[in-house]
């Protein structure tokens, strides 16, 4: 049997196609929704008369009249949550860890809510997830506030729960 150049290409191409039948195309670059997420976070903050602040205060948020930055801010938040059904929490990272960054949680009395956090390339390197910038995470009931007494808050991009809300680590 004599193979022409054209027939040889076909015989070579078919095995390559079969070998790559399970290959997936590279996904397109995700849309960076940081600006829209930041706008939603800002709107949520503006909707709350009091924002319960913890962690550090390098950004000067505690000078704002609507911030409760007392050592008992988390206890005040729990009382307010049970009374009003919705609260805003803000936890500022140490400057050495994440300059100009905080995490914000908007918690409902059933323990559900949303978290807003920023992952920046100067902190996360190439590990920002799908993009560097502001992210939003939704949580189902009994996740952020459990049993009417305990908050469970984990800064975005980490797996370590905050154990002392008032402290600046």
Wavefront OBJ file of the C-alpha trace (Angstrom):
o trace
v 0.000 0.000 0.000
v 1.342 3.355 -1.011
v 0.527 6.285 1.214
v 0.446 9.706 -0.228
v 1.405 12.722 1.831
v -2.267 13.630 2.210
v -3.210 10.189 3.509
v -0.323 10.295 5.977
v -1.608 13.563 7.437
v -5.053 12.059 7.930
v -3.655 8.995 9.692
v -1.609 11.219 11.984
v -4.412 13.677 12.692
v -7.038 11.095 13.658
v -5.073 9.649 16.619
v -4.298 13.178 17.832
v -7.979 14.081 17.768
v -8.928 10.891 19.589
v -6.211 11.392 22.203
v -7.535 14.853 22.941
v -11.231 13.974 22.994
v -11.274 14.695 26.737
v -9.335 17.954 26.427
v -11.229 21.016 27.540
v -10.722 24.372 25.909
v -9.025 26.975 28.043
v -11.697 28.996 29.843
v -11.882 32.636 28.938
v -10.612 35.144 31.444
v -13.339 35.752 34.059
v -14.991 39.113 34.111
v -13.552 41.277 36.868
v -16.651 42.324 38.780
v -14.688 44.208 41.425
v -16.213 47.646 40.722
v -19.800 46.359 40.845
v -19.130 44.345 44.010
v -17.493 47.343 45.701
v -20.496 49.517 44.774
v -22.875 46.927 46.299
v -20.753 46.735 49.451
v -20.750 50.530 49.769
v -24.548 50.623 49.313
v -24.957 47.969 52.016
v -22.726 49.941 54.409
v -24.698 53.126 53.721
v -27.956 51.300 54.531
v -26.901 50.612 58.133
v -27.051 53.284 60.832
v -24.338 51.532 62.853
v -21.390 49.528 61.598
v -19.689 47.307 64.178
v -15.927 47.590 63.655
v -13.197 45.217 64.774
v -9.557 44.533 64.090
v -7.189 47.382 63.315
v -7.998 51.021 62.584
v -5.249 52.237 60.267
v -7.898 53.596 57.885
v -9.410 55.804 60.581
v -12.910 54.310 60.367
v -13.362 54.561 64.122
v -13.425 58.360 63.819
v -16.695 58.048 61.883
v -19.830 58.701 63.933
v -21.604 55.549 62.720
v -18.884 53.103 63.871
v -19.018 51.121 67.114
v -15.346 50.379 67.713
v -15.663 49.503 71.377
v -14.120 46.289 72.725
v -17.732 45.062 73.078
v -18.681 45.848 69.453
v -19.386 42.195 68.634
v -21.629 41.788 71.690
v -23.452 44.999 70.721
v -23.821 43.599 67.194
v -25.414 40.392 68.513
v -27.980 42.365 70.527
v -28.720 44.638 67.564
v -29.025 41.668 65.213
v -31.621 39.976 67.387
v -33.536 43.265 67.695
v -33.347 44.512 64.092
v -32.792 41.409 61.962
v -29.786 42.757 60.022
v -26.393 44.262 60.898
v -23.119 45.309 59.282
v -19.739 44.147 60.587
v -16.381 45.510 59.476
v -13.016 43.947 60.325
v -9.829 45.727 59.291
v -6.711 43.722 58.524
v -3.339 44.675 60.001
v -1.447 46.977 57.623
v 1.441 44.498 57.436
v -0.943 41.804 56.150
v -3.287 43.727 53.871
v -2.801 47.488 53.617
v -6.004 49.515 53.183
v -8.192 46.425 53.353
v -11.102 45.196 55.407
v -13.741 42.501 55.331
v -17.404 43.416 55.632
v -20.229 41.075 56.600
v -23.926 41.848 56.320
v -25.619 39.369 58.633
v -29.310 38.470 59.021
v -30.856 37.107 62.209
v -31.141 33.593 60.704
v -27.340 33.527 60.385
v -27.285 34.018 56.625
v -25.575 36.917 54.949
v -22.901 38.136 52.595
v -19.221 38.878 52.960
v -17.285 41.413 50.921
v -13.496 41.278 50.822
v -10.637 42.458 48.658
v -7.847 40.262 47.374
v -4.948 42.320 46.100
v -1.934 41.113 44.178
v 0.451 42.770 46.645
v -0.962 40.491 49.365
v -2.171 37.391 47.525
v 0.473 37.312 44.782
v -0.940 35.232 41.955
v -3.473 33.573 44.273
v -6.352 36.058 43.957
v -8.747 33.408 42.681
v -10.399 34.319 39.410
v -9.257 37.964 39.671
v -7.689 40.428 42.088
v -10.097 42.955 43.556
v -13.360 42.907 45.506
v -15.190 39.601 45.947
v -18.583 38.681 47.391
v -19.443 35.455 49.200
v -23.016 34.513 50.158
v -23.684 32.335 53.209
v -26.779 30.261 54.042
v -28.714 30.375 57.326
v -26.894 29.395 60.541
v -23.465 30.028 59.006
v -22.394 33.497 60.155
v -24.472 33.711 63.339
v -25.326 30.556 65.273
v -27.630 29.981 68.214
v -28.356 33.646 68.745
v -24.974 34.155 70.423
v -21.934 33.277 68.295
v -20.543 34.861 65.140
v -18.373 32.778 62.808
v -16.295 35.146 60.686
v -13.371 34.197 58.462
v -11.490 36.862 56.494
v -11.672 36.417 52.723
v -8.849 34.429 51.191
v -8.085 32.649 54.489
v -9.340 29.644 56.416
v -8.679 30.951 59.926
v -11.711 32.179 61.842
v -11.424 35.441 63.778
v -11.211 34.536 67.471
v -10.919 38.057 68.907
v -12.953 40.529 66.842
v -11.722 43.595 68.756
v -7.998 42.764 68.597
v -5.622 44.063 65.936
v -3.468 41.006 65.329
l 1 2 3 4 5 6 7 8 9 10 11 12 13 14 15 16 17 18 19 20 21 22 23 24 25 26 27 28 29 30 31 32 33 34 35 36 37 38 39 40 41 42 43 44 45 46 47 48 49 50 51 52 53 54 55 56 57 58 59 60 61 62 63 64 65 66 67 68 69 70 71 72 73 74 75 76 77 78 79 80 81 82 83 84 85 86 87 88 89 90 91 92 93 94 95 96 97 98 99 100 101 102 103 104 105 106 107 108 109 110 111 112 113 114 115 116 117 118 119 120 121 122 123 124 125 126 127 128 129 130 131 132 133 134 135 136 137 138 139 140 141 142 143 144 145 146 147 148 149 150 151 152 153 154 155 156 157 158 159 160 161 162 163 164 165 166 167 168 169
